[in-house]
Amino acid sequence: MRRRDVLAIPAISAFGSRLYPASTPRPNIILILADDLGYGDLGCYGQKEIQTPNLDRMASEGLRFTQAYAGSTVCAPSRCCLMTGKHTGHATIRGNAKPEVGLEKDEVTVGSLLQSAGYRTALLGKWGLGGPGTGSVPNTRGFDEFFGYLDQQHAHNSYPEHLWENQNEIFLTGNWFFRRRQFSNDLFTERALKFVAGAKEPFFLYLAYTIPHADNELGAWTGNGIEAPDDRPYHDRPWPQVERNFAALVTRMDRDIGRLFSVLKQAGRDESTLVVFTSDNGPHQEGGHRADFFSSRGPLHGIKRDLYEGGIRVPYLVRWPGHVPGGVTSDQVLTFWDFLPTIAQLVAAEMPRDIDGISMLPAHLGRPQTHQHKYLYWEFHERGFAQALRIGDFKCLRSNLGEPIEVYDLAADPGETTNIAPKAPDVVRRAEDLFRTARTDSKLFPIRPAPKV
C-alpha cells in the first residue's frame, strides 16, 4: 500500500532551517512538456498575438524563469537529459536520428526514482527514449501507466492510426482511411484529467504534449504541416492558414492546461501539487511555419537545431500554492539535467551518482540557490558536430569541428549579436579545454564533422 510519507529535506545553512516544514507531505508532481514551443510563444514571455491566459496565470501564481535551458535543441536527446539528469556529452541518447535507441538497462529516470519512492507514475504523450523491442519503454523505465507515442517520428502525426497503451498497440479507427477524428493531444488531456482526479497520492504525471510540433511529412506535400482540429480563435485573422493553425494549437494546449488546474482544485489537490511547465527545445521552422511570424524566439538568436540561445533557452514555469511564491521572475540559470536531482531532493530520494545535474530545489521554491553549475555543456550530432557551453555569463559555441569558437556575453548581449572571442582569449582557452573534457565518446553517436563546402 502506498502512503504519503513526510519530507526530510536537508537544512539550508543560510537560513538555519529547512526549505519548508518537515511535516509537509510529499507533493504530487506534474511535469508538462510542450514540443517545439519557443521562448517567446507565451504571453508571460512577451508574446503579443497568441493567447495563453492559463499559462500566464500560472506565471502570476508562481515562478517564471528567464534563463532555463533545454537538454538539447531537438526532442529525443532533450528528453533524455530531462529524464536521466545527464547532459548530451554523457547521455545515452544524443540525437533524433536513431529512434530505435533506448536507455541503458539500469539507467535511473525521474519515473523510476519516484516509483521507488512510492509514487504512482504516468506518462501521457511522447516518450522518444526507446521503441518496441528495446527494453526501454515507459513501463520498464519507471512509469506505471503509459499512453502515447514511443518514438519521435511516429509523433509527427497528430492523427495517428494507432498509439501505445502501456505495451499494447491501440488502434484509433477514427483516423483510418484518411479521416481526422481523434486528435492525439486531446486524448492525452482527457487521460490526464482522469489520472489527476483519481490517482492515489502521491502521484507523478509527465504530460508530454506534441504541440506545436509540425507534421513534417504533410508540410512537405502541402505547405501546411501544422495539423489542428480547427483554427479557433484565429479563424478570421489575415494570416496564412499554417500560422492560424500554429497559434490555435498553442492556445488549445493552454486551454487544456487550464482544465487540468481546474481538476486539481476540484479534487482538493491544488495546494499539494507542484506543477512545472517547459518546452523540449526552441521554436521550429517546419511544415510551412515561420519561426519569426509570431517572434517565437523572443529576443534571442537561433531556432530549433541551433545551439544559440533561441534553440535551447525555453520557457520554464513553476507553481505550488503555499510553497512557491507568486508573480516572481527568476534569472537563476538551470537546465533539464537539473530536474532529476531537484525532484530527488524534493522527495528525499537517493541521488544517482553518475549525473551532471544539481538540485535546484531552492530556486524552484523561490529561495536563494547557493549550489551553482561551473558550466553547462551541450553537443549536437546533426549537420556535423556542434558544441556549446555556458560559463557564467559567457556563451561559447563551435558550429563544427575545426571551426572557430564564438563567445558572447549574455549579460550584455542576450541576442548573441557580437562575437567577442578576439577580446576574450582566456574564455576561448577554457572553452577549448571543456569541449574536450566535458564529454565522453559514444559508440551510438560518434563524432562526424560535416564536410566543408
C-alpha positions as CSV (number, residue, x, y, z in Angstrom):
1,M,0.0,0.0,0.0
2,R,1.4,3.4,-1.0
3,R,1.5,6.2,1.6
4,R,2.3,9.9,1.6
5,D,5.5,9.9,3.7
6,V,6.5,13.2,5.2
7,L,9.6,15.0,3.8
8,A,13.0,15.0,5.2
9,I,14.7,17.9,3.3
10,P,18.3,18.8,4.3
11,A,18.7,22.1,6.1
12,I,19.8,25.2,4.3
13,S,22.6,26.8,6.3
14,A,21.9,30.3,5.1
15,F,18.6,30.1,6.9
16,G,19.3,27.6,9.6
17,S,16.0,25.9,8.7
18,R,14.5,23.6,6.3
19,L,13.2,24.7,2.8
20,Y,9.7,24.1,4.2
21,P,8.3,22.4,7.2
22,A,9.4,18.8,7.7
23,S,5.7,17.9,8.4
24,T,4.7,18.8,4.9
25,P,3.5,15.7,3.0
26,R,5.5,15.0,-0.2
27,P,3.7,16.8,-3.0
28,N,2.2,15.4,-6.1
29,I,4.3,16.4,-9.2
30,I,3.1,17.3,-12.7
31,L,5.6,17.9,-15.4
32,I,4.1,19.4,-18.6
33,L,6.3,19.4,-21.6
34,A,5.5,21.3,-24.8
35,D,7.1,20.3,-28.1
36,D,9.0,23.0,-30.0
37,L,7.4,25.9,-28.1
38,G,9.7,28.9,-28.3
39,Y,10.9,31.2,-25.6
40,G,8.7,33.9,-27.0
41,D,5.5,31.9,-27.6
42,L,3.7,32.7,-24.3
43,G,2.2,35.9,-23.2
44,C,4.2,35.9,-20.0
45,Y,7.4,35.8,-22.1
46,G,6.3,38.7,-24.4
47,Q,4.0,37.1,-27.0
48,K,1.6,39.6,-28.4
49,E,-0.6,37.6,-30.8
50,I,-1.1,34.1,-29.4
51,Q,-3.5,33.9,-26.4
52,T,-2.1,31.9,-23.4
53,P,-4.2,33.1,-20.4
54,N,-3.8,30.0,-18.3
55,L,0.0,29.7,-18.6
56,D,0.2,33.5,-18.0
57,R,-1.8,32.9,-14.8
58,M,0.5,30.1,-13.8
59,A,3.3,32.6,-14.1
60,S,1.5,35.1,-12.0
61,E,0.8,32.5,-9.3
62,G,4.3,31.0,-9.3
63,L,7.8,31.4,-10.6
64,R,8.8,32.4,-14.1
65,F,12.4,31.5,-15.0
66,T,14.2,33.6,-17.7
67,Q,17.4,31.6,-18.0
68,A,16.2,28.0,-18.2
69,Y,17.7,25.6,-20.8
70,A,16.5,22.5,-22.5
71,G,18.7,19.4,-22.7
72,S,19.2,19.8,-26.4
73,T,18.0,21.6,-29.5
74,V,15.9,18.6,-30.7
75,C,13.5,16.4,-28.8
76,A,14.9,12.9,-28.1
77,P,18.2,14.0,-26.5
78,S,16.5,16.8,-24.7
79,R,14.0,14.3,-23.1
80,C,16.9,12.0,-22.3
81,C,18.6,14.8,-20.3
82,L,15.3,15.7,-18.6
83,M,14.6,12.1,-17.5
84,T,18.2,11.0,-16.6
85,G,20.0,14.1,-15.2
86,K,22.8,13.8,-17.8
87,H,23.9,16.4,-20.4
88,T,24.4,15.4,-24.0
89,G,28.1,14.8,-23.5
90,H,27.2,11.9,-21.3
91,A,23.6,11.0,-22.2
92,T,22.8,7.7,-23.9
93,I,20.6,9.3,-26.5
94,R,22.3,12.3,-28.2
95,G,20.3,12.7,-31.3
96,N,16.9,12.2,-33.1
97,A,18.4,10.1,-36.0
98,K,18.2,6.7,-34.2
99,P,14.7,6.3,-32.7
100,E,15.4,2.6,-32.1
101,V,18.0,3.5,-29.5
102,G,16.8,3.2,-25.8
103,L,18.3,3.9,-22.4
104,E,20.8,1.7,-20.7
105,K,19.4,-1.2,-18.8
106,D,19.9,0.1,-15.3
107,E,19.6,3.8,-16.1
108,V,17.7,5.8,-13.5
109,T,14.9,8.0,-14.7
110,V,12.7,10.6,-12.9
111,G,9.9,8.0,-13.3
112,S,11.9,5.1,-11.7
113,L,13.2,7.3,-8.9
114,L,9.7,8.4,-8.0
115,Q,8.2,5.0,-8.4
116,S,10.8,3.6,-5.9
117,A,9.8,6.4,-3.6
118,G,6.2,5.3,-3.6
119,Y,4.7,7.5,-6.2
120,R,2.1,6.4,-8.8
121,T,3.6,7.4,-12.1
122,A,2.1,8.1,-15.5
123,L,3.4,9.3,-18.9
124,L,0.9,10.6,-21.3
125,G,2.2,11.8,-24.7
126,K,5.6,11.5,-26.3
127,W,8.4,9.2,-25.0
128,G,11.2,9.2,-27.5
129,L,13.6,7.1,-25.4
130,G,13.3,3.7,-27.0
131,G,10.7,1.7,-29.0
132,P,9.3,-1.8,-29.1
133,G,11.9,-4.5,-28.5
134,T,14.5,-2.1,-27.0
135,G,13.6,-2.9,-23.4
136,S,13.4,0.9,-22.9
137,V,9.7,1.7,-23.0
138,P,8.0,3.8,-20.3
139,N,6.7,0.8,-18.4
140,T,10.2,-0.6,-18.0
141,R,11.6,2.8,-17.1
142,G,9.5,3.8,-14.1
143,F,6.0,4.5,-15.4
144,D,3.1,2.6,-14.1
145,E,0.9,3.9,-16.9
146,F,1.7,5.0,-20.4
147,F,-0.4,6.2,-23.3
148,G,1.1,7.9,-26.3
149,Y,3.9,7.7,-28.9
150,L,7.1,5.7,-28.4
151,D,9.3,7.5,-30.9
152,Q,9.6,10.9,-32.3
153,Q,9.0,10.0,-35.9
154,H,5.6,8.5,-35.1
155,A,4.8,11.6,-33.1
156,H,5.0,13.7,-36.3
157,N,1.4,12.6,-37.0
158,S,-1.2,14.3,-34.7
159,Y,-3.9,12.0,-36.1
160,P,-2.2,8.6,-35.8
161,E,-3.8,5.3,-36.8
162,H,-2.5,3.8,-33.5
163,L,-1.0,4.8,-30.2
164,W,0.6,2.7,-27.4
165,E,-1.2,2.0,-24.2
166,N,1.4,0.5,-21.9
167,Q,3.0,-2.1,-24.2
168,N,0.0,-2.7,-26.4
169,E,-1.0,-1.0,-29.6
170,I,-4.3,0.7,-29.5
171,F,-6.0,1.4,-32.9
172,L,-7.6,4.8,-33.4
173,T,-10.1,3.8,-36.1
174,G,-11.4,7.4,-36.2
175,N,-8.2,8.2,-38.1
176,W,-8.3,5.3,-40.6
177,F,-8.8,5.9,-44.3
178,F,-7.5,9.5,-44.1
179,R,-10.1,10.6,-41.6
180,R,-9.1,13.0,-38.8
181,R,-11.4,12.4,-35.9
182,Q,-9.1,11.6,-32.9
183,F,-6.6,14.3,-32.2
184,S,-3.8,12.8,-30.1
185,N,-3.3,15.7,-27.8
186,D,-7.0,15.8,-26.9
187,L,-6.7,12.2,-25.9
188,F,-3.7,13.0,-23.7
189,T,-5.6,15.7,-22.0
190,E,-8.6,13.6,-21.2
191,R,-6.4,10.8,-19.8
192,A,-4.5,13.4,-17.7
193,L,-7.7,14.8,-16.2
194,K,-8.9,11.3,-15.2
195,F,-5.5,10.4,-13.8
196,V,-5.3,13.6,-11.6
197,A,-8.8,13.2,-10.4
198,G,-8.5,9.5,-9.5
199,A,-4.9,8.6,-8.7
200,K,-3.9,7.9,-5.2
201,E,-1.4,10.3,-3.7
202,P,1.4,10.9,-4.1
203,F,1.5,10.8,-7.9
204,F,3.8,11.9,-10.7
205,L,2.2,12.9,-14.1
206,Y,4.5,13.5,-17.0
207,L,2.3,15.1,-19.6
208,A,4.3,15.3,-22.8
209,Y,2.3,17.1,-25.5
210,T,3.3,17.2,-29.2
211,I,2.1,20.7,-29.6
212,P,3.1,22.8,-31.5
213,H,5.4,20.4,-33.4
214,A,4.8,20.2,-37.2
215,D,3.9,17.2,-39.2
216,N,7.0,17.4,-41.3
217,E,5.8,14.9,-44.0
218,L,2.5,16.6,-44.5
219,G,4.1,20.0,-44.8
220,A,6.5,18.8,-47.5
221,W,3.5,18.0,-49.7
222,T,1.0,20.7,-48.8
223,G,3.0,23.6,-47.3
224,N,0.7,23.4,-44.3
225,G,2.2,20.9,-41.9
226,I,0.6,22.1,-38.8
227,E,-2.3,19.8,-38.0
228,A,-5.0,21.3,-35.8
229,P,-8.7,20.3,-35.2
230,D,-9.6,23.9,-36.1
231,D,-8.1,27.4,-36.1
232,R,-10.2,29.0,-33.4
233,P,-10.0,31.7,-32.1
234,Y,-7.9,32.9,-35.0
235,H,-10.1,31.9,-38.0
236,D,-10.7,35.5,-39.0
237,R,-7.1,36.7,-38.7
238,P,-5.4,37.7,-42.0
239,W,-2.6,35.2,-41.5
240,P,-1.5,32.2,-43.6
241,Q,-3.5,29.1,-42.7
242,V,-0.4,27.4,-41.3
243,E,0.1,30.3,-38.9
244,R,-3.6,30.3,-37.8
245,N,-3.2,26.6,-37.0
246,F,0.0,27.1,-35.1
247,A,-1.5,29.8,-32.9
248,A,-4.6,27.7,-32.4
249,L,-2.6,24.7,-31.2
250,V,-0.7,26.8,-28.6
251,T,-4.0,28.3,-27.3
252,R,-5.6,24.8,-27.3
253,M,-2.8,23.5,-25.2
254,D,-3.1,26.5,-22.9
255,R,-6.9,25.8,-22.6
256,D,-6.3,22.2,-21.6
257,I,-3.7,23.1,-19.0
258,G,-6.3,25.4,-17.5
259,R,-8.7,22.5,-17.4
260,L,-6.0,20.5,-15.6
261,F,-5.7,23.2,-12.9
262,S,-9.5,23.2,-12.5
263,V,-9.5,19.5,-11.9
264,L,-6.7,19.9,-9.3
265,K,-8.8,22.4,-7.4
266,Q,-12.0,20.3,-7.7
267,A,-10.1,17.3,-6.3
268,G,-8.7,19.3,-3.4
269,R,-5.2,18.8,-4.7
270,D,-4.1,22.2,-5.8
271,E,-2.1,23.0,-2.8
272,S,-0.5,19.6,-2.6
273,T,0.8,19.6,-6.2
274,L,3.9,21.0,-7.7
275,V,3.5,21.8,-11.4
276,V,6.4,22.5,-13.8
277,F,5.8,23.7,-17.4
278,T,8.5,23.9,-20.1
279,S,9.4,23.1,-23.7
280,D,11.8,20.5,-25.1
281,N,13.7,23.0,-27.3
282,G,13.4,26.2,-29.2
283,P,10.9,27.0,-31.9
284,H,10.7,25.1,-35.1
285,Q,10.6,26.4,-38.7
286,E,9.0,23.3,-40.3
287,G,5.8,22.4,-42.1
288,G,5.5,25.8,-43.7
289,H,5.6,27.7,-40.4
290,R,8.0,30.6,-40.0
291,A,9.5,31.0,-36.5
292,D,9.6,34.8,-36.8
293,F,5.9,35.1,-37.7
294,F,5.0,35.3,-34.0
295,S,8.5,36.2,-32.8
296,S,8.7,32.8,-31.3
297,R,12.3,33.1,-30.3
298,G,11.6,36.3,-28.5
299,P,14.8,38.5,-28.2
300,L,17.1,35.5,-28.8
301,H,19.1,34.3,-31.8
302,G,18.6,30.9,-33.3
303,I,15.8,28.3,-33.5
304,K,15.5,24.5,-33.2
305,R,18.6,22.7,-34.3
306,D,20.8,25.6,-33.3
307,L,22.9,25.8,-30.1
308,Y,22.4,29.5,-30.0
309,E,20.1,30.7,-27.2
310,G,17.0,30.6,-29.3
311,G,17.5,26.9,-29.9
312,I,17.9,25.9,-26.3
313,R,16.6,28.6,-23.9
314,V,13.0,27.7,-23.1
315,P,10.1,29.0,-21.0
316,Y,10.0,27.4,-17.5
317,L,7.2,27.9,-15.0
318,V,6.8,26.5,-11.5
319,R,3.7,26.6,-9.4
320,W,2.9,25.2,-6.0
321,P,0.4,27.3,-3.9
322,G,1.6,27.9,-0.4
323,H,5.2,26.9,-1.1
324,V,6.3,28.7,-4.3
325,P,5.9,32.5,-4.2
326,G,3.6,34.0,-6.8
327,G,4.4,36.5,-9.5
328,V,8.2,36.1,-9.1
329,T,10.6,36.3,-12.0
330,S,13.9,34.4,-11.5
331,D,17.1,34.8,-13.5
332,Q,18.6,31.7,-12.0
333,V,20.4,29.6,-14.6
334,L,19.1,26.0,-14.6
335,T,18.7,23.2,-17.1
336,F,16.9,20.0,-17.9
337,W,19.5,17.8,-16.3
338,D,18.8,19.5,-13.0
339,F,15.3,18.3,-12.9
340,L,16.0,14.7,-11.7
341,P,18.3,15.8,-8.7
342,T,15.8,18.6,-7.9
343,I,13.0,16.0,-7.6
344,A,15.2,13.6,-5.7
345,Q,15.8,16.2,-3.0
346,L,12.2,17.2,-3.0
347,V,11.0,13.7,-2.1
348,A,14.1,12.8,-0.1
349,A,15.1,10.1,-2.5
350,E,18.7,8.7,-3.0
351,M,20.5,10.8,-5.5
352,P,22.0,8.9,-8.5
353,R,25.8,9.3,-8.7
354,D,26.6,9.4,-12.4
355,I,24.7,12.5,-13.3
356,D,25.6,16.0,-14.3
357,G,22.6,17.9,-12.8
358,I,22.5,19.5,-9.4
359,S,19.4,20.1,-7.2
360,M,17.8,23.4,-8.0
361,L,15.1,22.9,-5.3
362,P,15.9,26.2,-3.5
363,A,15.4,28.0,-6.8
364,H,12.2,26.1,-7.5
365,L,10.9,27.3,-4.1
366,G,11.9,30.9,-4.7
367,R,14.8,30.7,-2.3
368,P,18.5,31.7,-3.0
369,Q,20.3,29.0,-4.9
370,T,23.7,28.5,-3.3
371,H,24.9,25.5,-5.3
372,Q,25.6,26.6,-8.9
373,H,27.0,25.0,-12.0
374,K,30.6,25.7,-13.0
375,Y,29.4,25.4,-16.6
376,L,26.7,23.9,-18.8
377,Y,27.6,21.8,-21.8
378,W,25.7,20.8,-25.0
379,E,26.6,18.8,-28.1
380,F,24.6,18.2,-31.2
381,H,25.1,15.5,-33.8
382,E,23.1,16.7,-36.8
383,R,24.7,18.8,-39.5
384,G,28.1,17.9,-38.3
385,F,29.2,18.1,-34.6
386,A,28.4,21.3,-32.8
387,Q,29.2,22.1,-29.2
388,A,28.2,24.9,-26.8
389,L,29.0,26.0,-23.2
390,R,27.7,28.5,-20.8
391,I,30.4,29.6,-18.3
392,G,29.0,32.2,-16.0
393,D,27.6,34.9,-18.4
394,F,29.7,33.7,-21.3
395,K,28.2,31.6,-24.1
396,C,30.8,29.7,-26.1
397,L,29.8,27.9,-29.3
398,R,31.5,26.0,-32.1
399,S,29.3,25.1,-35.1
400,N,31.5,22.2,-36.2
401,L,34.9,20.6,-35.5
402,G,37.7,22.8,-36.8
403,E,35.5,25.9,-36.8
404,P,36.5,28.9,-34.7
405,I,34.9,29.2,-31.2
406,E,32.4,32.1,-30.8
407,V,32.0,33.8,-27.5
408,Y,29.1,36.0,-26.4
409,D,28.5,38.0,-23.2
410,L,24.9,37.1,-22.4
411,A,24.6,39.7,-19.7
412,A,25.2,42.5,-22.2
413,D,24.1,40.7,-25.3
414,P,21.4,38.0,-24.8
415,G,20.7,38.1,-28.5
416,E,24.2,36.9,-29.3
417,T,24.8,39.7,-31.9
418,T,28.5,40.4,-31.2
419,N,31.2,37.7,-31.1
420,I,33.8,38.8,-28.5
421,A,36.1,35.8,-28.9
422,P,39.0,38.0,-30.2
423,K,38.8,40.0,-26.9
424,A,38.4,37.0,-24.6
425,P,41.3,34.7,-25.2
426,D,41.1,33.2,-21.7
427,V,37.5,32.3,-22.2
428,V,38.3,30.7,-25.6
429,R,41.1,28.6,-24.0
430,R,38.7,27.5,-21.2
431,A,36.1,26.5,-23.9
432,E,38.7,24.6,-25.9
433,D,39.6,22.6,-22.8
434,L,36.0,21.9,-21.8
435,F,35.0,20.9,-25.3
436,R,37.5,18.1,-24.9
437,T,36.9,17.1,-21.3
438,A,33.2,17.7,-20.5
439,R,32.1,14.8,-22.6
440,T,32.8,11.1,-23.3
441,D,32.6,9.4,-26.7
442,S,29.5,7.4,-27.7
443,K,29.6,4.4,-30.0
444,L,26.0,5.1,-30.9
445,F,26.6,8.7,-31.7
446,P,30.2,9.0,-33.0
447,I,31.6,12.4,-33.9
448,R,31.2,13.0,-37.6
449,P,32.1,16.5,-38.6
450,A,30.2,18.0,-41.5
451,P,32.1,18.2,-44.8
452,K,33.3,21.6,-45.6
453,V,31.7,23.2,-48.7
